[in-house]
Amino acid sequence: MESTIELKVELDDNRVPEKLSWTAEDGGINNEEAKAMLLSVWDHKSQETLRIDLWTKDMPVDEMKVFFHQTLVAMSDTFNRATQDEKMTATMKDFCDYFAEKLELKK
């Protein structure tokens, strides 16, 4: 079995992203627009993380702050599932709460 996730990036003349879209047919996503994306891939050979961080030039800063907060929370959850390290997960969640508080994201 195989599954494909497709990312499309439309660039302006200066190679700045103007439009992002993605397709993941197994997940019911077909050419959906996005304003930002973060992709991390572990390179086992070099023992390092390779990244693609993109956002469109019309991505609002307030939405970028929420996007980062939600990504940090999701990373905490993923870290817990991958390692079962409850103590570090709690520390990461504490940071997420601090991050949200300092950016005044939580009412």
C-alpha positions in Angstrom: 0.0 0.0 0.0 1.1 3.5 -0.7 -0.2 7.0 0.2 0.8 10.3 -1.3 0.7 13.8 0.2 1.2 16.6 -2.3 2.2 20.2 -1.6 2.0 23.0 -4.1 3.7 26.3 -3.7 3.0 29.2 -6.0 5.7 31.9 -5.9 5.9 35.5 -7.0 8.8 36.9 -9.1 11.0 37.1 -6.0 10.3 33.4 -5.1 8.1 34.4 -2.1 5.1 32.1 -1.5 1.9 33.6 -2.7 -0.3 30.5 -2.5 0.1 27.2 -0.7 -2.2 24.2 -1.2 -2.1 20.5 -0.3 -3.7 17.2 -1.2 -3.9 14.1 1.0 -6.5 11.9 -0.7 -6.4 9.3 2.0 -7.4 12.0 4.5 -10.1 13.5 2.2 -8.1 16.6 1.4 -8.0 17.7 -2.2 -6.1 20.8 -3.2 -7.0 22.7 0.0 -5.5 26.2 0.5 -3.2 26.9 3.4 -1.5 30.1 4.6 1.4 28.4 6.3 3.1 25.0 6.7 6.0 23.5 8.7 7.4 20.2 7.5 10.1 18.3 9.3 11.9 15.2 8.1 14.4 13.1 10.0 17.5 12.3 8.0 18.8 9.1 9.6 22.1 9.2 7.7 23.1 12.7 8.8 21.3 12.5 12.1 19.6 15.8 11.6 16.2 17.3 10.9 15.5 18.8 7.5 12.8 21.4 7.3 10.6 23.3 5.0 9.0 26.3 6.7 6.7 28.4 4.4 4.0 31.0 4.8 2.3 33.2 2.3 3.0 36.9 2.3 -0.7 37.6 3.3 -0.5 35.3 6.4 -1.6 37.6 9.3 0.8 37.8 12.2 -2.0 37.1 14.7 -2.9 33.9 12.9 0.8 32.9 12.7 1.0 33.2 16.5 -2.0 30.9 16.9 -0.5 28.5 14.3 2.8 28.3 16.2 1.0 27.7 19.5 -1.2 24.9 18.1 1.9 23.4 16.5 3.8 23.4 19.8 0.8 21.8 21.5 0.6 19.1 18.8 4.3 18.5 19.0 4.0 17.9 22.8 1.3 15.4 22.1 3.3 13.7 19.4 6.4 13.6 21.7 4.4 11.9 24.4 3.0 9.3 22.0 6.5 8.6 20.6 8.4 8.5 23.9 5.9 8.0 26.7 8.1 10.6 28.6 5.4 12.1 30.8 7.7 14.4 32.7 9.1 16.1 29.7 5.6 16.2 28.1 4.3 18.1 31.1 7.3 20.5 30.8 6.5 21.1 27.2 2.8 21.7 27.9 3.8 24.2 30.6 5.9 26.0 28.0 2.9 26.0 25.6 0.7 27.5 28.3 3.4 30.2 29.0 3.7 30.9 25.2 -0.1 31.4 25.0 -0.1 33.6 28.0 2.7 35.8 26.9 1.1 36.2 23.4 -2.3 36.7 25.1 -3.8 33.9 23.0 -6.0 32.5 25.8 -8.8 34.5 27.1 
